[in-house]
Amino acid sequence: MIVADVPMTNSVVNVVTAVATLVTAITALCALLPVLFKLVRDVKNVHTIVNQQHTDAMNFQRALIRALKDGGIEVPRDQSVTSDE
């Protein structure tokens, strides 16, 4: 008894193709995950370095301002910061 006019081989080929595509996609994802994790770790390291350099520069700037004020030198207003005065 034939249920449909479509031969059975087309259905089998379609299923095999779908499974092969799924396996390929999962394999590619597994191969890319370590690369993605390394990239995220590298970005975090760069942010840590940049943030530390910024903190060090701000501390040094405060020390210089303090030294200038202690020496009686007027320090100009920081124009990068808006004031409500």
N, C-alpha and C positions, 0 to 999 in steps of 0.2 A: 504494500500500500504506500503510495507517494503522497505526502502531506502537502508539499509545495512544489512549484515548478523550478525553484532555485536548487541547483545541485548542492549536495552536502559539503563538497570540497570548498566552496566559497566561504561557508560559515567557519569551517575549520581554519582556513587561511586567515580569515579576519580575526579569529580568536588568538591564533599564534602571533599575528602581527601586533595585536593589542598588548599581549603579554610581553613580547619582546620590547615594545616601546616603554612599557612600565618598568621593566628591568633596567633598561638603558637610563631612564630618568632617575631611578633610585641610585644606580651606580654613579652617575654624574654628581648627584647631590652628595653622596658619601665622599667622593673625591674632592669636592669643593669645600666641605665643612672645615677641614684643617686649615685651608688657605684663609677662609673667612675668620676663623678664630685667631690665627696669627696676625691678620690685619687689624682686628679689634685690639689685640694686645699691644701691637706697635703704636697704634693711635693713642692708647692710654699712656704709654711710656712717653710719647712726645708731649702730651698734655701735661704730664707730671713735670717734665723738664722745663717747659715754657712757664708753667705756673710758678715753679721754684725760682726761675730767673727773674720773673716779674716781682715776686716777693722780695728777693734780694735787692733788686734795683730800688724798690720803694723804701726799704729799710735804709739803704745807703743815702738816698735822697733826704730822708728825714734827719739822718745824722749830719749831713752837710748843712741843712737848714738850721739845725740846732747850733752847729759850730759857728755859722755866720751870725746868728742872733746873739750868741754868747760873746762874739767879737765886736758887737756893736754895729754890725752892718745890717741895713734894712733889706729885708728879703721881699722882692716883688710878689704880688698876688699871683697865684697859679691861675693862668688864663684858660687852662683846659677844663677847669671846674667852674660851673656857673654858680654864682652866689645870689642870695636873695636880699642883699644889702641895698 
